[in-house]
Amino acid sequence: MAPQRRTLKEYVLGPDRPPSMERFNTAVNDLADKAVAERAEDLVAPVAHIAQHEPVA
């Protein structure tokens, strides 16, 4: 039953490589990068909206 246990282990816990801590760190960093990008969009969007409606002098 070893092959079935390995298959189940990989299904439940994910692959052995890269190590789980490396996968976790990558996921956290990707999420942080996404949050920074979304926050930057939130800060730029109101300025862009205002700039579209103000007359150019």
Predicted model as a PDB file, atoms N, CA, C, CB and O in Angstrom, pLDDT in the B-factor column:
MODEL        1                                                                  
ATOM      1  N   MET A   1       0.809  -1.203   0.000  1.00 96.00           N  
ATOM      2  CA  MET A   1       0.000   0.000   0.000  1.00 96.00           C  
ATOM      3  C   MET A   1       0.855   1.273   0.000  1.00 96.00           C  
ATOM      4  CB  MET A   1      -0.922  -0.005   1.200  1.00 96.00           C  
ATOM      5  O   MET A   1       0.316   2.379   0.042  1.00 96.00           O  
ATOM      6  N   ALA A   2       2.163   1.125  -0.047  1.00 96.00           N  
ATOM      7  CA  ALA A   2       3.063   2.282  -0.024  1.00 96.00           C  
ATOM      8  C   ALA A   2       2.788   3.255  -1.173  1.00 96.00           C  
ATOM      9  CB  ALA A   2       4.511   1.812  -0.087  1.00 96.00           C  
ATOM     10  O   ALA A   2       2.752   4.464  -0.940  1.00 96.00           O  
ATOM     11  N   PRO A   3       2.591   2.774  -2.403  1.00 96.00           N  
ATOM     12  CA  PRO A   3       2.314   3.726  -3.493  1.00 96.00           C  
ATOM     13  C   PRO A   3       1.027   4.532  -3.257  1.00 96.00           C  
ATOM     14  CB  PRO A   3       2.209   2.976  -4.823  1.00 96.00           C  
ATOM     15  O   PRO A   3       0.977   5.726  -3.553  1.00 96.00           O  
ATOM     16  N   GLN A   4       0.006   3.884  -2.732  1.00 97.00           N  
ATOM     17  CA  GLN A   4      -1.245   4.589  -2.453  1.00 97.00           C  
ATOM     18  C   GLN A   4      -1.047   5.626  -1.340  1.00 97.00           C  
ATOM     19  CB  GLN A   4      -2.350   3.585  -2.060  1.00 97.00           C  
ATOM     20  O   GLN A   4      -1.604   6.722  -1.410  1.00 97.00           O  
ATOM     21  N   ARG A   5      -0.256   5.283  -0.313  1.00 96.00           N  
ATOM     22  CA  ARG A   5       0.008   6.234   0.766  1.00 96.00           C  
ATOM     23  C   ARG A   5       0.778   7.438   0.249  1.00 96.00           C  
ATOM     24  CB  ARG A   5       0.785   5.560   1.900  1.00 96.00           C  
ATOM     25  O   ARG A   5       0.488   8.570   0.636  1.00 96.00           O  
ATOM     26  N   ARG A   6       1.769   7.207  -0.633  1.00 94.00           N  
ATOM     27  CA  ARG A   6       2.523   8.317  -1.227  1.00 94.00           C  
ATOM     28  C   ARG A   6       1.607   9.218  -2.046  1.00 94.00           C  
ATOM     29  CB  ARG A   6       3.665   7.784  -2.110  1.00 94.00           C  
ATOM     30  O   ARG A   6       1.699  10.443  -1.971  1.00 94.00           O  
ATOM     31  N   THR A   7       0.733   8.610  -2.817  1.00 95.00           N  
ATOM     32  CA  THR A   7      -0.209   9.379  -3.632  1.00 95.00           C  
ATOM     33  C   THR A   7      -1.128  10.215  -2.739  1.00 95.00           C  
ATOM     34  CB  THR A   7      -1.044   8.437  -4.530  1.00 95.00           C  
ATOM     35  O   THR A   7      -1.354  11.395  -3.009  1.00 95.00           O  
ATOM     36  N   LEU A   8      -1.654   9.603  -1.680  1.00 96.00           N  
ATOM     37  CA  LEU A   8      -2.522  10.326  -0.764  1.00 96.00           C  
ATOM     38  C   LEU A   8      -1.762  11.436  -0.048  1.00 96.00           C  
ATOM     39  CB  LEU A   8      -3.135   9.367   0.252  1.00 96.00           C  
ATOM     40  O   LEU A   8      -2.280  12.541   0.111  1.00 96.00           O  
ATOM     41  N   LYS A   9      -0.536  11.150   0.384  1.00 92.00           N  
ATOM     42  CA  LYS A   9       0.291  12.156   1.063  1.00 92.00           C  
ATOM     43  C   LYS A   9       0.511  13.360   0.155  1.00 92.00           C  
ATOM     44  CB  LYS A   9       1.651  11.553   1.489  1.00 92.00           C  
ATOM     45  O   LYS A   9       0.369  14.501   0.595  1.00 92.00           O  
ATOM     46  N   GLU A  10       0.854  13.118  -1.097  1.00 91.00           N  
ATOM     47  CA  GLU A  10       1.080  14.231  -2.024  1.00 91.00           C  
ATOM     48  C   GLU A  10      -0.214  14.993  -2.292  1.00 91.00           C  
ATOM     49  CB  GLU A  10       1.670  13.718  -3.346  1.00 91.00           C  
ATOM     50  O   GLU A  10      -0.195  16.217  -2.416  1.00 91.00           O  
ATOM     51  N   TYR A  11      -1.322  14.292  -2.380  1.00 93.00           N  
ATOM     52  CA  TYR A  11      -2.611  14.952  -2.606  1.00 93.00           C  
ATOM     53  C   TYR A  11      -2.969  15.864  -1.430  1.00 93.00           C  
ATOM     54  CB  TYR A  11      -3.723  13.902  -2.823  1.00 93.00           C  
ATOM     55  O   TYR A  11      -3.405  16.997  -1.630  1.00 93.00           O  
ATOM     56  N   VAL A  12      -2.783  15.367  -0.206  1.00 91.00           N  
ATOM     57  CA  VAL A  12      -3.178  16.113   0.987  1.00 91.00           C  
ATOM     58  C   VAL A  12      -2.164  17.191   1.352  1.00 91.00           C  
ATOM     59  CB  VAL A  12      -3.361  15.166   2.156  1.00 91.00           C  
ATOM     60  O   VAL A  12      -2.542  18.314   1.685  1.00 91.00           O  
ATOM     61  N   LEU A  13      -0.879  16.852   1.292  1.00 86.00           N  
ATOM     62  CA  LEU A  13       0.161  17.758   1.784  1.00 86.00           C  
ATOM     63  C   LEU A  13       0.931  18.487   0.692  1.00 86.00           C  
ATOM     64  CB  LEU A  13       1.121  16.996   2.618  1.00 86.00           C  
ATOM     65  O   LEU A  13       1.701  19.401   0.988  1.00 86.00           O  
ATOM     66  N   GLY A  14       0.739  18.108  -0.538  1.00 85.00           N  
ATOM     67  CA  GLY A  14       1.479  18.729  -1.628  1.00 85.00           C  
ATOM     68  C   GLY A  14       2.783  17.996  -1.895  1.00 85.00           C  
ATOM     69  O   GLY A  14       3.127  17.056  -1.179  1.00 85.00           O  
ATOM     70  N   PRO A  15       3.506  18.418  -2.916  1.00 86.00           N  
ATOM     71  CA  PRO A  15       4.746  17.736  -3.286  1.00 86.00           C  
ATOM     72  C   PRO A  15       5.854  17.974  -2.257  1.00 86.00           C  
ATOM     73  CB  PRO A  15       5.210  18.202  -4.664  1.00 86.00           C  
ATOM     74  O   PRO A  15       5.809  18.929  -1.482  1.00 86.00           O  
ATOM     75  N   ASP A  16       6.853  17.078  -2.270  1.00 87.00           N  
ATOM     76  CA  ASP A  16       8.006  17.215  -1.367  1.00 87.00           C  
ATOM     77  C   ASP A  16       8.948  18.321  -1.793  1.00 87.00           C  
ATOM     78  CB  ASP A  16       8.766  15.912  -1.292  1.00 87.00           C  
ATOM     79  O   ASP A  16       9.618  18.925  -0.956  1.00 87.00           O  
ATOM     80  N   ARG A  17       9.007  18.592  -3.084  1.00 91.00           N  
ATOM     81  CA  ARG A  17       9.928  19.606  -3.605  1.00 91.00           C  
ATOM     82  C   ARG A  17       9.154  20.656  -4.339  1.00 91.00           C  
ATOM     83  CB  ARG A  17      10.983  18.985  -4.526  1.00 91.00           C  
ATOM     84  O   ARG A  17       8.261  20.287  -5.102  1.00 91.00           O  
ATOM     85  N   PRO A  18       9.405  21.914  -4.184  1.00 92.00           N  
ATOM     86  CA  PRO A  18      10.288  22.483  -3.175  1.00 92.00           C  
ATOM     87  C   PRO A  18       9.716  22.260  -1.780  1.00 92.00           C  
ATOM     88  CB  PRO A  18      10.505  23.982  -3.431  1.00 92.00           C  
ATOM     89  O   PRO A  18       8.534  21.946  -1.637  1.00 92.00           O  
ATOM     90  N   PRO A  19      10.547  22.419  -0.750  1.00 90.00           N  
ATOM     91  CA  PRO A  19      10.080  22.185   0.618  1.00 90.00           C  
ATOM     92  C   PRO A  19       8.871  23.061   0.961  1.00 90.00           C  
ATOM     93  CB  PRO A  19      11.214  22.450   1.614  1.00 90.00           C  
ATOM     94  O   PRO A  19       8.681  24.134   0.389  1.00 90.00           O  
ATOM     95  N   SER A  20       8.075  22.588   1.889  1.00 85.00           N  
ATOM     96  CA  SER A  20       6.833  23.281   2.233  1.00 85.00           C  
ATOM     97  C   SER A  20       7.081  24.710   2.710  1.00 85.00           C  
ATOM     98  CB  SER A  20       6.086  22.507   3.304  1.00 85.00           C  
ATOM     99  O   SER A  20       6.285  25.597   2.406  1.00 85.00           O  
ATOM    100  N   MET A  21       8.150  24.953   3.441  1.00 91.00           N  
ATOM    101  CA  MET A  21       8.417  26.308   3.928  1.00 91.00           C  
ATOM    102  C   MET A  21       8.732  27.237   2.762  1.00 91.00           C  
ATOM    103  CB  MET A  21       9.584  26.304   4.940  1.00 91.00           C  
ATOM    104  O   MET A  21       8.348  28.407   2.775  1.00 91.00           O  
ATOM    105  N   GLU A  22       9.421  26.724   1.766  1.00 94.00           N  
ATOM    106  CA  GLU A  22       9.716  27.539   0.577  1.00 94.00           C  
ATOM    107  C   GLU A  22       8.430  27.856  -0.179  1.00 94.00           C  
ATOM    108  CB  GLU A  22      10.719  26.809  -0.355  1.00 94.00           C  
ATOM    109  O   GLU A  22       8.246  28.987  -0.627  1.00 94.00           O  
ATOM    110  N   ARG A  23       7.538  26.880  -0.328  1.00 91.00           N  
ATOM    111  CA  ARG A  23       6.253  27.116  -0.998  1.00 91.00           C  
ATOM    112  C   ARG A  23       5.416  28.111  -0.212  1.00 91.00           C  
ATOM    113  CB  ARG A  23       5.479  25.796  -1.174  1.00 91.00           C  
ATOM    114  O   ARG A  23       4.769  28.982  -0.795  1.00 91.00           O  
ATOM    115  N   PHE A  24       5.427  27.986   1.117  1.00 93.00           N  
ATOM    116  CA  PHE A  24       4.682  28.908   1.959  1.00 93.00           C  
ATOM    117  C   PHE A  24       5.221  30.323   1.808  1.00 93.00           C  
ATOM    118  CB  PHE A  24       4.743  28.469   3.421  1.00 93.00           C  
ATOM    119  O   PHE A  24       4.451  31.266   1.623  1.00 93.00           O  
ATOM    120  N   ASN A  25       6.542  30.476   1.886  1.00 97.00           N  
ATOM    121  CA  ASN A  25       7.152  31.802   1.748  1.00 97.00           C  
ATOM    122  C   ASN A  25       6.838  32.419   0.390  1.00 97.00           C  
ATOM    123  CB  ASN A  25       8.667  31.714   1.944  1.00 97.00           C  
ATOM    124  O   ASN A  25       6.559  33.614   0.298  1.00 97.00           O  
ATOM    125  N   THR A  26       6.884  31.619  -0.648  1.00 96.00           N  
ATOM    126  CA  THR A  26       6.558  32.109  -1.987  1.00 96.00           C  
ATOM    127  C   THR A  26       5.109  32.585  -2.044  1.00 96.00           C  
ATOM    128  CB  THR A  26       6.801  31.010  -3.040  1.00 96.00           C  
ATOM    129  O   THR A  26       4.822  33.646  -2.599  1.00 96.00           O  
ATOM    130  N   ALA A  27       4.197  31.801  -1.469  1.00 96.00           N  
ATOM    131  CA  ALA A  27       2.782  32.179  -1.476  1.00 96.00           C  
ATOM    132  C   ALA A  27       2.559  33.471  -0.695  1.00 96.00           C  
ATOM    133  CB  ALA A  27       1.919  31.051  -0.887  1.00 96.00           C  
ATOM    134  O   ALA A  27       1.804  34.336  -1.138  1.00 96.00           O  
ATOM    135  N   VAL A  28       3.207  33.611   0.460  1.00 98.00           N  
ATOM    136  CA  VAL A  28       3.050  34.816   1.270  1.00 98.00           C  
ATOM    137  C   VAL A  28       3.617  36.025   0.530  1.00 98.00           C  
ATOM    138  CB  VAL A  28       3.743  34.647   2.639  1.00 98.00           C  
ATOM    139  O   VAL A  28       2.990  37.084   0.500  1.00 98.00           O  
ATOM    140  N   ASN A  29       4.790  35.875  -0.060  1.00 98.00           N  
ATOM    141  CA  ASN A  29       5.400  36.990  -0.799  1.00 98.00           C  
ATOM    142  C   ASN A  29       4.555  37.385  -2.007  1.00 98.00           C  
ATOM    143  CB  ASN A  29       6.819  36.618  -1.254  1.00 98.00           C  
ATOM    144  O   ASN A  29       4.403  38.572  -2.295  1.00 98.00           O  
ATOM    145  N   ASP A  30       4.008  36.403  -2.713  1.00 98.00           N  
ATOM    146  CA  ASP A  30       3.134  36.706  -3.855  1.00 98.00           C  
ATOM    147  C   ASP A  30       1.887  37.467  -3.395  1.00 98.00           C  
ATOM    148  CB  ASP A  30       2.725  35.402  -4.585  1.00 98.00           C  
ATOM    149  O   ASP A  30       1.452  38.413  -4.052  1.00 98.00           O  
ATOM    150  N   LEU A  31       1.320  37.049  -2.271  1.00 97.00           N  
ATOM    151  CA  LEU A  31       0.142  37.724  -1.748  1.00 97.00           C  
ATOM    152  C   LEU A  31       0.478  39.150  -1.309  1.00 97.00           C  
ATOM    153  CB  LEU A  31      -0.446  36.934  -0.577  1.00 97.00           C  
ATOM    154  O   LEU A  31      -0.304  40.073  -1.540  1.00 97.00           O  
ATOM    155  N   ALA A  32       1.633  39.328  -0.682  1.00 97.00           N  
ATOM    156  CA  ALA A  32       2.052  40.669  -0.263  1.00 97.00           C  
ATOM    157  C   ALA A  32       2.270  41.564  -1.481  1.00 97.00           C  
ATOM    158  CB  ALA A  32       3.343  40.597   0.584  1.00 97.00           C  
ATOM    159  O   ALA A  32       1.863  42.725  -1.476  1.00 97.00           O  
ATOM    160  N   ASP A  33       2.907  41.032  -2.523  1.00 97.00           N  
ATOM    161  CA  ASP A  33       3.120  41.807  -3.747  1.00 97.00           C  
ATOM    162  C   ASP A  33       1.785  42.214  -4.370  1.00 97.00           C  
ATOM    163  CB  ASP A  33       3.955  40.997  -4.760  1.00 97.00           C  
ATOM    164  O   ASP A  33       1.628  43.339  -4.843  1.00 97.00           O  
ATOM    165  N   LYS A  34       0.829  41.291  -4.364  1.00 97.00           N  
ATOM    166  CA  LYS A  34      -0.490  41.590  -4.917  1.00 97.00           C  
ATOM    167  C   LYS A  34      -1.167  42.696  -4.108  1.00 97.00           C  
ATOM    168  CB  LYS A  34      -1.370  40.323  -4.936  1.00 97.00           C  
ATOM    169  O   LYS A  34      -1.786  43.595  -4.678  1.00 97.00           O  
ATOM    170  N   ALA A  35      -1.048  42.627  -2.777  1.00 96.00           N  
ATOM    171  CA  ALA A  35      -1.651  43.649  -1.923  1.00 96.00           C  
ATOM    172  C   ALA A  35      -1.026  45.011  -2.171  1.00 96.00           C  
ATOM    173  CB  ALA A  35      -1.506  43.270  -0.454  1.00 96.00           C  
ATOM    174  O   ALA A  35      -1.735  46.016  -2.209  1.00 96.00           O  
ATOM    175  N   VAL A  36       0.284  45.062  -2.339  1.00 95.00           N  
ATOM    176  CA  VAL A  36       0.971  46.324  -2.610  1.00 95.00           C  
ATOM    177  C   VAL A  36       0.491  46.892  -3.950  1.00 95.00           C  
ATOM    178  CB  VAL A  36       2.515  46.121  -2.621  1.00 95.00           C  
ATOM    179  O   VAL A  36       0.225  48.089  -4.059  1.00 95.00           O  
ATOM    180  N   ALA A  37       0.381  46.039  -4.958  1.00 94.00           N  
ATOM    181  CA  ALA A  37      -0.067  46.496  -6.276  1.00 94.00           C  
ATOM    182  C   ALA A  37      -1.509  47.014  -6.217  1.00 94.00           C  
ATOM    183  CB  ALA A  37       0.044  45.353  -7.306  1.00 94.00           C  
ATOM    184  O   ALA A  37      -1.828  48.045  -6.808  1.00 94.00           O  
ATOM    185  N   GLU A  38      -2.372  46.295  -5.504  1.00 93.00           N  
ATOM    186  CA  GLU A  38      -3.760  46.735  -5.386  1.00 93.00           C  
ATOM    187  C   GLU A  38      -3.856  48.046  -4.606  1.00 93.00           C  
ATOM    188  CB  GLU A  38      -4.607  45.652  -4.706  1.00 93.00           C  
ATOM    189  O   GLU A  38      -4.666  48.912  -4.939  1.00 93.00           O  
ATOM    190  N   ARG A  39      -3.045  48.189  -3.585  1.00 92.00           N  
ATOM    191  CA  ARG A  39      -3.050  49.432  -2.796  1.00 92.00           C  
ATOM    192  C   ARG A  39      -2.574  50.599  -3.658  1.00 92.00           C  
ATOM    193  CB  ARG A  39      -2.147  49.290  -1.533  1.00 92.00           C  
ATOM    194  O   ARG A  39      -3.123  51.698  -3.577  1.00 92.00           O  
ATOM    195  N   ALA A  40      -1.556  50.362  -4.483  1.00 89.00           N  
ATOM    196  CA  ALA A  40      -1.068  51.415  -5.376  1.00 89.00           C  
ATOM    197  C   ALA A  40      -2.160  51.831  -6.352  1.00 89.00           C  
ATOM    198  CB  ALA A  40       0.182  50.942  -6.145  1.00 89.00           C  
ATOM    199  O   ALA A  40      -2.321  53.018  -6.636  1.00 89.00           O  
ATOM    200  N   GLU A  41      -2.913  50.857  -6.868  1.00 86.00           N  
ATOM    201  CA  GLU A  41      -4.028  51.184  -7.769  1.00 86.00           C  
ATOM    202  C   GLU A  41      -5.077  52.013  -7.040  1.00 86.00           C  
ATOM    203  CB  GLU A  41      -4.668  49.896  -8.336  1.00 86.00           C  
ATOM    204  O   GLU A  41      -5.627  52.955  -7.609  1.00 86.00           O  
ATOM    205  N   ASP A  42      -5.359  51.669  -5.782  1.00 84.00           N  
ATOM    206  CA  ASP A  42      -6.353  52.418  -5.005  1.00 84.00           C  
ATOM    207  C   ASP A  42      -5.906  53.854  -4.773  1.00 84.00           C  
ATOM    208  CB  ASP A  42      -6.611  51.731  -3.662  1.00 84.00           C  
ATOM    209  O   ASP A  42      -6.733  54.764  -4.729  1.00 84.00           O  
ATOM    210  N   LEU A  43      -4.605  54.061  -4.626  1.00 81.00           N  
ATOM    211  CA  LEU A  43      -4.099  55.408  -4.387  1.00 81.00           C  
ATOM    212  C   LEU A  43      -4.055  56.233  -5.665  1.00 81.00           C  
ATOM    213  CB  LEU A  43      -2.717  55.344  -3.769  1.00 81.00           C  
ATOM    214  O   LEU A  43      -4.229  57.451  -5.620  1.00 81.00           O  
ATOM    215  N   VAL A  44      -3.825  55.586  -6.807  1.00 77.00           N  
ATOM    216  CA  VAL A  44      -3.713  56.286  -8.085  1.00 77.00           C  
ATOM    217  C   VAL A  44      -5.083  56.538  -8.703  1.00 77.00           C  
ATOM    218  CB  VAL A  44      -2.844  55.487  -9.052  1.00 77.00           C  
ATOM    219  O   VAL A  44      -5.276  57.562  -9.359  1.00 77.00           O  
ATOM    220  N   ALA A  45      -6.016  55.650  -8.513  1.00 71.00           N  
ATOM    221  CA  ALA A  45      -7.327  55.765  -9.158  1.00 71.00           C  
ATOM    222  C   ALA A  45      -8.042  57.073  -8.833  1.00 71.00           C  
ATOM    223  CB  ALA A  45      -8.199  54.607  -8.747  1.00 71.00           C  
ATOM    224  O   ALA A  45      -8.553  57.706  -9.757  1.00 71.00           O  
ATOM    225  N   PRO A  46      -8.108  57.518  -7.574  1.00 67.00           N  
ATOM    226  CA  PRO A  46      -8.800  58.800  -7.319  1.00 67.00           C  
ATOM    227  C   PRO A  46      -8.112  59.977  -7.999  1.00 67.00           C  
ATOM    228  CB  PRO A  46      -8.881  59.063  -5.817  1.00 67.00           C  
ATOM    229  O   PRO A  46      -8.784  60.895  -8.471  1.00 67.00           O  
ATOM    230  N   VAL A  47      -6.803  59.963  -8.056  1.00 63.00           N  
ATOM    231  CA  VAL A  47      -6.064  61.047  -8.713  1.00 63.00           C  
ATOM    232  C   VAL A  47      -6.353  61.036 -10.207  1.00 63.00           C  
ATOM    233  CB  VAL A  47      -4.540  60.916  -8.456  1.00 63.00           C  
ATOM    234  O   VAL A  47      -6.558  62.091 -10.807  1.00 63.00           O  
ATOM    235  N   ALA A  48      -6.372  59.873 -10.801  1.00 61.00           N  
ATOM    236  CA  ALA A  48      -6.657  59.770 -12.232  1.00 61.00           C  
ATOM    237  C   ALA A  48      -8.089  60.222 -12.509  1.00 61.00           C  
ATOM    238  CB  ALA A  48      -6.437  58.318 -12.734  1.00 61.00           C  
ATOM    239  O   ALA A  48      -8.350  60.882 -13.515  1.00 61.00           O  
ATOM    240  N   HIS A  49      -8.992  59.878 -11.644  1.00 60.00           N  
ATOM    241  CA  HIS A  49     -10.390  60.273 -11.815  1.00 60.00           C  
ATOM    242  C   HIS A  49     -10.533  61.798 -11.742  1.00 60.00           C  
ATOM    243  CB  HIS A  49     -11.276  59.600 -10.742  1.00 60.00           C  
ATOM    244  O   HIS A  49     -11.245  62.394 -12.551  1.00 60.00           O  
ATOM    245  N   ILE A  50      -9.869  62.416 -10.792  1.00 61.00           N  
ATOM    246  CA  ILE A  50      -9.913  63.872 -10.649  1.00 61.00           C  
ATOM    247  C   ILE A  50      -9.271  64.542 -11.853  1.00 61.00           C  
ATOM    248  CB  ILE A  50      -9.208  64.315  -9.355  1.00 61.00           C  
ATOM    249  O   ILE A  50      -9.793  65.534 -12.361  1.00 61.00           O  
ATOM    250  N   ALA A  51      -8.159  64.020 -12.310  1.00 58.00           N  
ATOM    251  CA  ALA A  51      -7.445  64.615 -13.432  1.00 58.00           C  
ATOM    252  C   ALA A  51      -8.287  64.592 -14.701  1.00 58.00           C  
ATOM    253  CB  ALA A  51      -6.128  63.886 -13.665  1.00 58.00           C  
ATOM    254  O   ALA A  51      -8.152  65.484 -15.539  1.00 58.00           O  
ATOM    255  N   GLN A  52      -9.146  63.604 -14.863  1.00 64.00           N  
ATOM    256  CA  GLN A  52      -9.991  63.516 -16.044  1.00 64.00           C  
ATOM    257  C   GLN A  52     -11.063  64.595 -16.052  1.00 64.00           C  
ATOM    258  CB  GLN A  52     -10.634  62.148 -16.125  1.00 64.00           C  
ATOM    259  O   GLN A  52     -11.528  64.990 -17.122  1.00 64.00           O  
ATOM    260  N   HIS A  53     -11.464  65.079 -14.884  1.00 61.00           N  
ATOM    261  CA  HIS A  53     -12.569  66.022 -14.806  1.00 61.00           C  
ATOM    262  C   HIS A  53     -12.149  67.473 -14.607  1.00 61.00           C  
ATOM    263  CB  HIS A  53     -13.468  65.626 -13.705  1.00 61.00           C  
ATOM    264  O   HIS A  53     -12.997  68.364 -14.657  1.00 61.00           O  
ATOM    265  N   GLU A  54     -10.893  67.727 -14.388  1.00 59.00           N  
ATOM    266  CA  GLU A  54     -10.434  69.100 -14.206  1.00 59.00           C  
ATOM    267  C   GLU A  54     -10.035  69.690 -15.557  1.00 59.00           C  
ATOM    268  CB  GLU A  54      -9.244  69.158 -13.210  1.00 59.00           C  
ATOM    269  O   GLU A  54      -9.373  69.020 -16.350  1.00 59.00           O  
ATOM    270  N   PRO A  55     -10.420  70.904 -15.820  1.00 58.00           N  
ATOM    271  CA  PRO A  55      -9.997  71.541 -17.074  1.00 58.00           C  
ATOM    272  C   PRO A  55      -8.499  71.816 -17.041  1.00 58.00           C  
ATOM    273  CB  PRO A  55     -10.779  72.858 -17.315  1.00 58.00           C  
ATOM    274  O   PRO A  55      -7.933  72.142 -15.998  1.00 58.00           O  
ATOM    275  N   VAL A  56      -7.888  71.680 -18.173  1.00 54.00           N  
ATOM    276  CA  VAL A  56      -6.462  71.957 -18.296  1.00 54.00           C  
ATOM    277  C   VAL A  56      -6.263  73.449 -18.502  1.00 54.00           C  
ATOM    278  CB  VAL A  56      -5.832  71.149 -19.463  1.00 54.00           C  
ATOM    279  O   VAL A  56      -6.904  74.048 -19.366  1.00 54.00           O  
ATOM    280  N   ALA A  57      -5.373  74.060 -17.710  1.00 55.00           N  
ATOM    281  CA  ALA A  57      -5.175  75.506 -17.804  1.00 55.00           C  
ATOM    282  C   ALA A  57      -4.185  75.853 -18.887  1.00 55.00           C  
ATOM    283  CB  ALA A  57      -4.704  76.069 -16.478  1.00 55.00           C  
ATOM    284  O   ALA A  57      -3.897  77.029 -19.106  1.00 55.00           O  
TER     285      ALA A  57                                                      
ENDMDL                                                                          
END                                                                             
